[in-house]
């Protein structure tokens, strides 16, 4: 598979990505555990069929200490016993926030209330923002057919 264009080498794309990266950096410094952030990014990327981001975030999570067992069970988190209640709430928020078009009411009150039991207001803002940012990246990569598999942890700084 070849990308449709060299998005990451394009100067206009570079300007756009700097802004998206800045938003992602602020959200990542919110106090939401790094493991939870990576799980959310992985799950949204799986739903969106973004191989590039799934590759990136599973590798980054592994380098940060995430176990192969948990990484292998992200797609089946509802049936898995290896995630905390807070992680499960974040994964549900990520799923519903990613599948907005599939749900008549968007994110359910139940999913929101469950997340709010585990995260403070700033952390909820960060989770919403991380979900939005990863969905933006997923769309860029899927539209461009960005191939997966060659990402090296830390490659983008």
KAHURA-V766046 format. One line per field, one symbol per residue. ss: DSSP state (~ for helix, > for strand, _ for the rest). psi: psi as a letter, one per 30 degrees, with the letter a starting at -180 (. if undefined). A space follows every 50 residues. Layout:
# KAHURA-V766046
ss=???
psi=???
This chain:
# KAHURA-V766046
ss=______~~~_~~~~~~~~~~~~~~~~~~_____~~~~~~~~~~~~~~~__ ~~~~~~~~~~~~~____~~~~~~~~~________~~~~~~~~~~~~~~_~ ~~______~~~~~~~~~~__~~~~~~~~~~~~~~~~~~~~~~~~______ _______
psi=kklelieffkeeeeeeeeeeeeeeeeefgffkkeeeeeeeeeeeeeefhj eeeeeefeeeeeefgkleeeefgefheefkggkleeeeeeeeeeeefehe ffkegbkleeeeeeefffkleeeeeeeeeeeeeeeeeeeeeeefhjllfg kkkfeg.
